[in-house]
Amino acid sequence: MKTMKAVCIYSYGGPEVLTYEDAPRPHPGEGEVLVRIHAAGINPVDWKIREGQLKEMLHHTLPLVLGWDVSGVVETLGTGVHRLRVGDEVYSRPDIFRDGAYAEFIVIKEAEVALKPKSVDHLHAAVLPLAGLTAWQTLFDAAGLAAGQRVLIHAAAGGVGHIAVQLAKWKGAHVIGTAAARNHDFLRQLGVDQMVDYDTERFEEVVQPVDVVLDTMGGDIQTRSWKVVKRGGILVSVASPPSAELATAHGAQQAFVFTQPNAAQLAEIAKLVDAEKLKAVVETTLALSDATRGQELSQRGHQRGKIVLRVV
Ligand SMILES: NC(=O)c1ccc[n+]([C@@H]2O[C@H](COP(=O)([O-])OP(=O)(O)OC[C@H]3O[C@@H](n4cnc5c(N)ncnc54)[C@H](OP(=O)(O)O)[C@@H]3O)[C@@H](O)[C@H]2O)c1
């Protein structure tokens, strides 16, 4: 049996349950491809799954390889694969119900795989699928963000936030972002029109009404966000489902998005990257064997842009 290096968990818990080991190399079935991973993005969902926070929802069987953000090269094709070829450079946010990408190989359904942007390396492509699809599915699918609208993006300097800012600007929106002061130059460079320092300002006191709030934080930040949503506007969260009662009370809409794989949207995102309308910022690059450190950094909650694991 062929093996591969992988980072797995055998039980839920702290960073110490991450195991860097030799694991069986998976085989592609019908409609699937085997991808040789070059880089894997780290996302908060990885350590939330490691801690068991999502076990009632996802019902994973352990051991489980973590990580659902990947860029690599198609190694072999399963039966019935027609769109992709061996050697294609691809990226994906693969099915979160299956083994992930902290590994040398992953099997992915063809329908979840797109050609990666040509103009960036695997390290920068690997951090785009999950954050890019999250931004796309919240701003465009759920909120229908349009040119000229105003959008408030919480945690604008983070993994999802810094991509959402750029997609909203591309759409022609007026973008307001919250971040600590040390990130304000970064946000300005991304095109944010108004920065709010969450340490010294209460956003609901300094932000004029908006059409869309993208909530990545939940809790008190989500509740306070209702104060800035216009009547007829929408609060979209990826942190926790917003209150339907509060939405009605404010004459607004609400939505919760759990990001889904989508190769067609990844193809659109790749076009934007190659047209230099969108770029992922990688602040930290680590070896696959350093996944524990990557998760610890992510879990501190003050990452600018993305953390990536280099596999090749
Ligand atoms: N439902 C879904 O499908 C889905 C998909 C993607 C992400 N998510 C969730 O969305 C959240 C964000 O994900 P992410 O990848 O963007 O995380 P991330 O990259 O770890 O976010 C870190 C950012 O959060 C900012 N931040 C921390 N506290 C803040 C505050 N009080 N106000 C404003 N910004 C603050 C930090 O900025 P400073 O350094 O300036 O503090 C940092 O830039 C996570 O909980 C994740 O699990 C859910």
The ligand as an ORCA input file, in Angstrom:
! r2SCAN-3c Opt
* xyz 0 1
  N     -19.920     29.644      7.743
  C     -18.887     29.433      6.923
  O     -18.986     28.688      5.953
  C     -17.578     30.141      7.185
  C     -16.667     30.272      6.141
  C     -15.494     30.969      6.379
  C     -15.224     31.497      7.649
  N     -16.134     31.324      8.633
  C     -15.881     31.879      9.975
  O     -15.698     33.281      9.860
  C     -14.779     33.706     10.833
  C     -13.686     34.509     10.139
  O     -12.930     33.643      9.308
  P     -11.532     34.129      8.742
  O     -10.965     33.034      7.943
  O     -11.655     35.467      8.138
  O     -10.734     34.265     10.130
  P      -9.331     34.907     10.416
  O      -8.545     35.117      9.177
  O      -8.695     34.130     11.513
  O      -9.738     36.352     11.013
  C      -8.768     37.053     11.696
  C      -9.124     38.529     11.653
  O     -10.141     38.821     12.610
  C      -9.941     40.170     12.992
  N     -10.605     40.466     14.255
  C     -10.424     39.872     15.456
  N     -11.252     40.439     16.365
  C     -11.940     41.419     15.721
  C     -12.944     42.355     16.112
  N     -13.407     42.395     17.371
  N     -13.454     43.185     15.179
  C     -13.015     43.157     13.912
  N     -12.043     42.305     13.488
  C     -11.539     41.449     14.386
  C      -8.444     40.282     13.074
  O      -8.093     41.614     12.803
  P      -7.200     42.456     13.817
  O      -5.842     41.823     13.799
  O      -7.264     43.810     13.206
  O      -7.825     42.313     15.159
  C      -7.926     39.348     11.974
  O      -7.522     40.050     10.830
  C     -14.291     32.463     11.554
  O     -15.043     32.288     12.737
  C     -14.618     31.347     10.587
  O     -14.802     30.095     11.207
  C     -17.298     30.653      8.439
*
